[in-house]
Amino acid sequence: MAETRDLNRLIHELNAGLPPESAAEEVTRLTTWLETLVERKGSDLLLVAGAPASIRVDGRVHFLREEPLSAEEIEEAVLPALPARVRPVYSQDRIADASFRIPQLGRFRINLHRERGRAAATVRALPAEPPRLASLNLPASVESLTRLPRGLVLVGGPTGSGKTTTLAALVDEINRRDARHIVTIEDPIEYEHGHRKSIVEQVEIGADAHDFPTALRAAMRQAPDVLEVGEMRDPETMRIALAAAETGHLVFSTVHTTDVASTVSRMADSFPLERQPTIRQEMSMALAAVLTQTLLPRKGGGRVPASELLLISYGARQHIRKNALQHLHQEIALTRKAGSIALEESLARLVKEDLVEIEEARGRAAHPEEFENLVRAG
């Protein structure tokens, strides 16, 4: 009977996509590393063949006091943590993403991949719940994005700049305040949202849908008020998201970019040349706001975001339609009273509040002279 119970438990765990209990010993080494990551309040565990295990704390990488890892050791430590449905993906594509949970420790997002023909992995610690928007030190006007009735809101920034965290905080704000139907589409799910005043459905690519376009098309038939698309990865996802925003939905998504102009151009440039004028026309009508952010080292430890926000006005729509994106920075200044803010204003505020070193802020400014004038203004 005990053998039957063990077999039934194993089958249940495999069907649920969880690492079987028989793999618990193999996961022990990974668990030990992640315990260190959590204890030191780090963001990522980095496993690369030929180097010791390392963790990222406040944006900086620190080696753990261990011997260099082999590719075989990395696979042995990480593969058991992957859900059963994901392991064949890694075997076939040599790259796989998934989230998993370790009891009493937390949730993590794992990326197992290859570099120079060898196994490597990055494991990110995921907070237990979405952060409150007010805790992120973003400009106060960012809260207004949660009150938009419709339109596309893009959050841009480099990898590791907190885009997903900001998206989760925006959705959480709506969830706490409004009675809405929210659908998030992610790969994988990073922040888990409870049902507060809103109903929140969270679709995970690979587990609940094959890809972003499939999930987004299905979500459109589910009568959502708010859509969160984890990332604009391909033209088809972008096209459907634009259509959703144009037809009365509020859509949040992220793009890997550095400023407002590059965020807008990245979407249009993803399409064939002959389609780009049409896409710019659609973007000019669908875009409601573009927020970009980057993280700076905070005095005393930690990191803090510097942001740029453009609330789309008639003038910005004209510039997008004509592909005159160099004028969008000027539009930020023209719509400042509505809540837009230039990156240089955000950087200057961080310096004045003694949150970051002036040299660090100066190095991030796209318009150095404007930054210097704002700092001198006191």
HELIX and SHEET records of a PDB file:
HELIX    1   1 ALA A    2  ASN A   15  1                                  14    
HELIX    2   2 GLU A   21  ALA A   23  5                                   3    
HELIX    3   3 ALA A   24  GLU A   39  1                                  16    
HELIX    4   4 ALA A   71  VAL A   78  1                                   8    
HELIX    5   5 LEU A   79  ALA A   81  5                                   3    
HELIX    6   6 ARG A   87  ASP A   93  1                                   7    
HELIX    7   7 LEU A  133  LEU A  136  5                                   4    
HELIX    8   8 ALA A  140  ARG A  147  5                                   8    
HELIX    9   9 LYS A  163  ARG A  177  1                                  15    
HELIX   10  10 PHE A  212  MET A  220  1                                   9    
HELIX   11  11 PRO A  235  GLU A  246  1                                  12    
HELIX   12  12 VAL A  260  ASP A  269  1                                  10    
HELIX   13  13 LEU A  273  ARG A  275  5                                   3    
HELIX   14  14 GLN A  276  ALA A  286  1                                  11    
HELIX   15  15 TYR A  314  ARG A  321  1                                   8    
HELIX   16  16 LEU A  325  HIS A  327  5                                   3    
HELIX   17  17 LEU A  328  LEU A  334  1                                   7    
HELIX   18  18 ARG A  336  ALA A  338  5                                   3    
HELIX   19  19 LEU A  343  LYS A  352  1                                  10    
HELIX   20  20 ILE A  358  ARG A  364  1                                   7    
HELIX   21  21 PRO A  368  ARG A  376  1                                   9    
SHEET    1   A 6 ARG A  60  PHE A  63  0                                        
SHEET    2   A 6 SER A  54  VAL A  57 -1                                        
SHEET    3   A 6 ASP A  44  VAL A  48 -1                                        
SHEET    4   A 6 ARG A 118  LEU A 126 -1                                        
SHEET    5   A 6 GLY A 106  GLU A 115 -1                                        
SHEET    6   A 6 ALA A  96  ILE A 102 -1                                        
SHEET    1   B 7 ILE A 199  GLU A 204  0                                        
SHEET    2   B 7 HIS A 181  GLU A 186  1                                        
SHEET    3   B 7 VAL A 226  VAL A 229  1                                        
SHEET    4   B 7 LEU A 250  VAL A 255  1                                        
SHEET    5   B 7 GLY A 151  GLY A 156  1                                        
SHEET    6   B 7 LEU A 287  PRO A 297  1                                        
SHEET    7   B 7 ARG A 303  LEU A 311 -1                                        
END                                                                             
